[in-house]
Amino acid sequence: MCSSVGAQGPSTTEMLTRATAYVETLHTQLSGMVAEERYEQTARGEPDGLPGAVRRRVIQSDFLLVRPAGEPRYYGFRDVYEVDRQAVRDRDDRLARLFLRASASSARQIATIRRESARYNLGNVSRDFNTPTYALLFLRESHKHRFSFEPANDTSPPLGLDQPEGEAGADLDVIAYRETWPTTIIRGADGRNMPVQGRFWVEPAGRVRVTELVVDDAAVKALVAVRFDMVDFDGGSRLVPVEMRERYDNRQTVTRIDGTATYSQFRWFSVHVTENSANGPATADSAAR
């Protein structure tokens, strides 16, 4: 069930305080976790000048959160290992570049994470925010001052997502947000501001069950929705992203891109470094436990 924030129970301010505390803890909890992502994308319209063309792509990846050295926030990293059933051949090199080059600046490492995570996106809409934990950033203490928040009138999840339910049947409060900062977090390829808005479905304790992110300007409309659910781990269970749905409309080329990603096989991640010789290069491989 969903309820309107402020009708009864905690105020919007109190709910935001609880949600922020939850998100700060969640990022730390998920930082050692990796999930298998199966990501289906479909582009319709006029890609590459072909009216009515339809293109499809299936991307298999490991998804994890990465925090570059010296950075206060985590970044979602999509480590792609298969595209349309074809193995990605440079995967080991990419892991080494990302995790082993201590000389790389944090800015360069962040750029690499974003570029690699968007490397195989289908269609003619440039995007690097299509990761399942991206919208949670807006609730963090370091970012939420950029937004205004209020109770949402519409509590229906977007893109056909199931209505979320709180633990033990608890009502969920739905909070709408809108970016008001003069310089936006998401920027267009030409550097233009692209303010975001959307909604959060939040349990009374502050746990976020669904996130919605919307970008809508003259060139493109984007919508990304993510559902979180409880998954059993050794020694307990945790709330993790289990499904992401998205839609992009390129208004300049009349192209629509739809995507659905599902997450499974949650496990813990580490990177091992091996020196091949005294003067030889280091290699990286991932391991789960």
BAFI-645904 format. One record per residue (C-alpha): residue number from 1; residue in one letter; z negated, x negated, y. Coordinates in nm, 3 decimals. Last residue first. Example, Ala and Ser with C-alpha at 12.3 -4.5 7.8 and 13.67 -1.06 7.14 Angstrom:
[site 2 s [-0.714 -1.367 -0.106]]
[site 1 a [-0.780 -1.230 -0.450]]
END
This chain:
[site 289 r [0.196 -3.278 -1.532]]
[site 288 a [0.533 -3.335 -1.378]]
[site 287 a [0.722 -3.655 -1.318]]
[site 286 s [0.979 -3.763 -1.064]]
[site 285 d [1.176 -4.084 -1.070]]
[site 284 a [1.225 -4.355 -0.816]]
[site 283 t [1.399 -4.692 -0.826]]
[site 282 a [1.318 -5.014 -0.645]]
[site 281 p [1.589 -5.268 -0.582]]
[site 280 g [1.593 -5.619 -0.720]]
[site 279 n [1.430 -5.930 -0.582]]
[site 278 a [1.158 -5.975 -0.839]]
[site 277 s [1.329 -5.739 -1.077]]
[site 276 n [1.367 -5.368 -1.148]]
[site 275 e [1.064 -5.266 -0.943]]
[site 274 t [0.959 -4.918 -1.050]]
[site 273 v [0.813 -4.649 -0.823]]
[site 272 h [0.677 -4.326 -0.967]]
[site 271 v [0.687 -3.999 -0.771]]
[site 270 s [0.449 -3.714 -0.847]]
[site 269 f [0.481 -3.339 -0.899]]
[site 268 w [0.260 -3.069 -1.044]]
[site 267 r [0.407 -2.768 -1.220]]
[site 266 f [0.561 -2.429 -1.155]]
[site 265 q [0.826 -2.336 -1.409]]
[site 264 s [0.966 -2.052 -1.197]]
[site 263 y [1.116 -1.969 -0.859]]
[site 262 t [1.393 -1.722 -0.776]]
[site 261 a [1.654 -1.754 -0.503]]
[site 260 t [1.884 -1.479 -0.380]]
[site 259 g [2.159 -1.532 -0.126]]
[site 258 d [2.402 -1.330 0.078]]
[site 257 i [2.661 -1.470 0.319]]
[site 256 r [2.869 -1.245 0.543]]
[site 255 t [3.174 -1.363 0.738]]
[site 254 v [3.330 -1.191 1.038]]
[site 253 t [3.447 -1.527 1.182]]
[site 252 q [3.266 -1.511 1.516]]
[site 251 r [2.996 -1.269 1.408]]
[site 250 n [2.871 -1.492 1.128]]
[site 249 d [2.640 -1.258 0.938]]
[site 248 y [2.372 -1.420 0.727]]
[site 247 r [2.163 -1.251 0.457]]
[site 246 e [1.864 -1.378 0.262]]
[site 245 r [1.641 -1.307 -0.035]]
[site 244 m [1.364 -1.537 -0.158]]
[site 243 e [1.161 -1.478 -0.474]]
[site 242 v [0.853 -1.627 -0.645]]
[site 241 p [0.671 -1.806 -0.362]]
[site 240 v [0.319 -1.902 -0.475]]
[site 239 l [-0.025 -1.740 -0.483]]
[site 238 r [-0.245 -1.934 -0.720]]
[site 237 s [-0.401 -1.894 -1.064]]
[site 236 g [-0.670 -2.077 -1.257]]
[site 235 g [-0.762 -2.383 -1.463]]
[site 234 d [-0.413 -2.468 -1.581]]
[site 233 f [-0.185 -2.257 -1.369]]
[site 232 d [-0.123 -1.883 -1.366]]
[site 231 v [0.107 -1.740 -1.100]]
[site 230 m [0.003 -1.485 -0.836]]
[site 229 d [0.283 -1.356 -0.616]]
[site 228 f [0.466 -1.441 -0.296]]
[site 227 r [0.780 -1.262 -0.174]]
[site 226 v [1.019 -1.420 0.075]]
[site 225 a [1.257 -1.261 0.325]]
[site 224 v [1.530 -1.440 0.523]]
[site 223 l [1.746 -1.259 0.779]]
[site 222 a [2.016 -1.426 0.989]]
[site 221 k [2.239 -1.281 1.260]]
[site 220 v [2.499 -1.511 1.409]]
[site 219 a [2.707 -1.582 1.719]]
[site 218 a [2.574 -1.341 1.984]]
[site 217 d [2.212 -1.381 1.876]]
[site 216 d [1.981 -1.258 1.601]]
[site 215 v [1.744 -1.477 1.403]]
[site 214 v [1.509 -1.290 1.168]]
[site 213 l [1.232 -1.427 0.943]]
[site 212 e [1.035 -1.204 0.706]]
[site 211 t [0.733 -1.316 0.505]]
[site 210 v [0.570 -1.133 0.215]]
[site 209 r [0.229 -1.169 0.040]]
[site 208 v [0.032 -1.366 0.301]]
[site 207 r [-0.337 -1.416 0.218]]
[site 206 g [-0.562 -1.342 0.513]]
[site 205 a [-0.865 -1.188 0.339]]
[site 204 p [-0.749 -0.840 0.440]]
[site 203 e [-0.411 -0.907 0.273]]
[site 202 v [-0.114 -0.988 0.497]]
[site 201 w [0.250 -0.871 0.508]]
[site 200 f [0.412 -1.083 0.780]]
[site 199 r [0.694 -0.968 1.006]]
[site 198 g [0.997 -1.096 1.195]]
[site 197 q [1.114 -1.271 1.507]]
[site 196 v [1.297 -1.594 1.579]]
[site 195 p [1.437 -1.740 1.898]]
[site 194 m [1.767 -1.933 1.873]]
[site 193 n [1.787 -2.174 2.169]]
[site 192 r [2.120 -2.349 2.207]]
[site 191 g [2.165 -2.708 2.092]]
[site 190 d [2.533 -2.671 2.002]]
[site 189 a [2.449 -2.661 1.632]]
[site 188 g [2.197 -2.389 1.712]]
[site 187 r [1.827 -2.453 1.747]]
[site 186 i [1.533 -2.323 1.544]]
[site 185 i [1.188 -2.402 1.687]]
[site 184 t [1.270 -2.253 2.026]]
[site 183 t [1.223 -2.402 2.370]]
[site 182 p [1.102 -2.140 2.620]]
[site 181 w [0.820 -2.023 2.387]]
[site 180 t [0.827 -1.644 2.329]]
[site 179 e [0.896 -1.621 1.955]]
[site 178 r [0.830 -1.270 1.823]]
[site 177 y [0.586 -1.159 1.555]]
[site 176 a [0.520 -0.833 1.371]]
[site 175 i [0.205 -0.799 1.162]]
[site 174 v [0.190 -0.575 0.854]]
[site 173 d [-0.158 -0.517 0.713]]
[site 172 l [-0.179 -0.491 0.337]]
[site 171 d [-0.410 -0.247 0.161]]
[site 170 a [-0.607 -0.385 -0.134]]
[site 169 g [-0.498 -0.268 -0.481]]
[site 168 a [-0.703 -0.526 -0.670]]
[site 167 e [-0.508 -0.806 -0.500]]
[site 166 g [-0.265 -0.678 -0.241]]
[site 165 e [0.055 -0.498 -0.322]]
[site 164 p [0.402 -0.580 -0.195]]
[site 163 q [0.672 -0.314 -0.164]]
[site 162 d [0.960 -0.450 -0.369]]
[site 161 l [1.227 -0.643 -0.181]]
[site 160 g [1.540 -0.442 -0.109]]
[site 159 l [1.674 -0.660 0.171]]
[site 158 p [1.377 -0.599 0.400]]
[site 157 p [1.020 -0.487 0.320]]
[site 156 s [0.920 -0.145 0.460]]
[site 155 t [0.625 -0.160 0.702]]
[site 154 d [0.806 -0.044 1.016]]
[site 153 n [0.564 0.007 1.306]]
[site 152 a [0.439 -0.351 1.299]]
[site 151 p [0.103 -0.438 1.456]]
[site 150 e [0.136 -0.705 1.725]]
[site 149 f [0.191 -1.079 1.759]]
[site 148 s [0.338 -1.296 2.036]]
[site 147 f [0.461 -1.639 1.943]]
[site 146 r [0.466 -2.002 2.058]]
[site 145 h [0.085 -2.020 2.037]]
[site 144 k [0.138 -1.978 1.660]]
[site 143 h [0.271 -2.331 1.618]]
[site 142 s [-0.006 -2.592 1.580]]
[site 141 e [-0.254 -2.337 1.446]]
[site 140 r [-0.016 -2.250 1.163]]
[site 139 l [0.115 -1.895 1.147]]
[site 138 f [0.470 -1.987 1.252]]
[site 137 l [0.490 -2.248 0.975]]
[site 136 l [0.457 -1.970 0.717]]
[site 135 a [0.818 -1.879 0.804]]
[site 134 y [0.948 -2.194 0.632]]
[site 133 t [0.771 -2.157 0.294]]
[site 132 p [1.063 -2.018 0.094]]
[site 131 t [1.333 -2.253 0.227]]
[site 130 n [1.636 -2.121 0.414]]
[site 129 f [1.551 -2.293 0.744]]
[site 128 d [1.827 -2.555 0.723]]
[site 127 r [2.120 -2.343 0.835]]
[site 126 s [2.484 -2.384 0.938]]
[site 125 v [2.674 -2.060 0.880]]
[site 124 n [3.024 -2.126 0.744]]
[site 123 g [2.966 -2.043 0.378]]
[site 122 l [2.775 -2.188 0.084]]
[site 121 n [2.473 -2.414 0.120]]
[site 120 y [2.512 -2.732 -0.084]]
[site 119 r [2.361 -2.988 0.156]]
[site 118 a [2.100 -2.762 0.313]]
[site 117 s [1.796 -2.924 0.147]]
[site 116 e [1.960 -3.267 0.176]]
[site 115 r [2.010 -3.231 0.550]]
[site 114 r [1.660 -3.103 0.617]]
[site 113 i [1.491 -3.373 0.411]]
[site 112 t [1.713 -3.643 0.563]]
[site 111 a [1.637 -3.528 0.918]]
[site 110 i [1.266 -3.535 0.835]]
[site 109 q [1.301 -3.889 0.702]]
[site 108 r [1.484 -3.998 1.015]]
[site 107 a [1.213 -3.851 1.237]]
[site 106 s [0.944 -4.011 1.019]]
[site 105 s [1.107 -4.349 1.078]]
[site 104 a [1.259 -4.530 0.784]]
[site 103 s [1.096 -4.863 0.704]]
[site 102 a [0.898 -4.712 0.418]]
[site 101 r [1.219 -4.644 0.230]]
[site 100 l [1.079 -4.529 -0.103]]
[site 99 f [1.044 -4.151 -0.087]]
[site 98 l [1.362 -4.014 0.071]]
[site 97 r [1.609 -4.290 0.001]]
[site 96 a [1.479 -4.329 -0.355]]
[site 95 l [1.500 -3.957 -0.419]]
[site 94 r [1.858 -3.951 -0.288]]
[site 93 d [1.959 -4.242 -0.508]]
[site 92 d [1.815 -4.070 -0.814]]
[site 91 r [2.009 -3.749 -0.735]]
[site 90 d [2.346 -3.916 -0.683]]
[site 89 r [2.524 -3.749 -0.975]]
[site 88 v [2.460 -3.383 -0.907]]
[site 87 a [2.518 -3.222 -1.247]]
[site 86 q [2.784 -2.952 -1.269]]
[site 85 r [2.673 -2.608 -1.385]]
[site 84 d [2.783 -2.445 -1.057]]
[site 83 v [2.574 -2.698 -0.865]]
[site 82 e [2.303 -2.895 -1.048]]
[site 81 y [2.025 -3.138 -0.950]]
[site 80 v [1.938 -3.022 -0.599]]
[site 79 d [1.604 -3.149 -0.463]]
[site 78 r [1.527 -2.873 -0.211]]
[site 77 f [1.254 -3.003 0.022]]
[site 76 g [1.029 -2.770 0.222]]
[site 75 y [0.869 -2.962 0.505]]
[site 74 y [0.496 -3.012 0.556]]
[site 73 r [0.325 -3.055 0.889]]
[site 72 p [0.108 -3.309 1.071]]
[site 71 e [0.355 -3.600 1.037]]
[site 70 g [0.232 -3.960 1.019]]
[site 69 a [0.406 -4.030 0.689]]
[site 68 p [0.644 -3.751 0.595]]
[site 67 r [0.487 -3.437 0.443]]
[site 66 v [0.691 -3.299 0.154]]
[site 65 l [0.667 -2.954 -0.002]]
[site 64 l [0.854 -2.899 -0.329]]
[site 63 f [1.159 -2.725 -0.470]]
[site 62 d [1.339 -2.855 -0.777]]
[site 61 s [1.696 -2.741 -0.775]]
[site 60 q [1.967 -2.538 -0.946]]
[site 59 i [2.242 -2.406 -0.720]]
[site 58 v [2.473 -2.120 -0.818]]
[site 57 r [2.775 -2.063 -0.595]]
[site 56 r [3.004 -1.773 -0.525]]
[site 55 r [3.309 -1.731 -0.304]]
[site 54 v [3.476 -1.405 -0.204]]
[site 53 a [3.797 -1.399 -0.002]]
[site 52 g [3.887 -1.088 0.196]]
[site 51 p [4.077 -1.275 0.461]]
[site 50 l [4.129 -1.645 0.374]]
[site 49 g [4.094 -1.852 0.691]]
[site 48 d [3.853 -2.104 0.537]]
[site 47 p [3.593 -1.829 0.502]]
[site 46 e [3.717 -1.486 0.609]]
[site 45 g [3.491 -1.222 0.466]]
[site 44 r [3.245 -1.269 0.182]]
[site 43 a [3.017 -1.559 0.089]]
[site 42 t [2.788 -1.533 -0.216]]
[site 41 q [2.486 -1.752 -0.292]]
[site 40 e [2.270 -1.774 -0.606]]
[site 39 y [1.967 -2.005 -0.601]]
[site 38 r [1.770 -2.087 -0.914]]
[site 37 e [1.467 -2.285 -0.800]]
[site 36 e [1.242 -2.477 -1.039]]
[site 35 a [0.902 -2.527 -0.883]]
[site 34 v [0.714 -2.839 -0.775]]
[site 33 m [0.349 -2.862 -0.675]]
[site 32 g [0.151 -3.139 -0.512]]
[site 31 s [0.182 -3.007 -0.156]]
[site 30 l [0.112 -2.653 -0.271]]
[site 29 q [-0.265 -2.670 -0.225]]
[site 28 t [-0.242 -2.847 0.113]]
[site 27 h [0.012 -2.597 0.243]]
[site 26 l [-0.207 -2.314 0.116]]
[site 25 t [-0.516 -2.433 0.302]]
[site 24 e [-0.345 -2.426 0.643]]
[site 23 v [-0.181 -2.096 0.548]]
[site 22 y [-0.516 -1.932 0.462]]
[site 21 a [-0.688 -2.044 0.782]]
[site 20 t [-0.392 -1.913 0.983]]
[site 19 a [-0.397 -1.581 0.798]]
[site 18 r [-0.769 -1.537 0.866]]
[site 17 t [-0.731 -1.607 1.236]]
[site 16 l [-0.425 -1.382 1.250]]
[site 15 m [-0.620 -1.098 1.087]]
[site 14 e [-0.900 -1.144 1.340]]
[site 13 t [-0.661 -1.127 1.633]]
[site 12 t [-0.485 -0.822 1.489]]
[site 11 s [-0.820 -0.647 1.461]]
[site 10 p [-1.003 -0.612 1.131]]
[site 9 g [-1.061 -0.269 0.975]]
[site 8 q [-0.901 0.053 1.086]]
[site 7 a [-0.590 0.145 1.284]]
[site 6 g [-0.575 -0.213 1.419]]
[site 5 v [-0.309 -0.340 1.185]]
[site 4 s [-0.097 -0.060 1.042]]
[site 3 s [-0.138 -0.011 0.668]]
[site 2 c [0.054 -0.106 0.359]]
[site 1 m [0.000 0.000 0.000]]
END
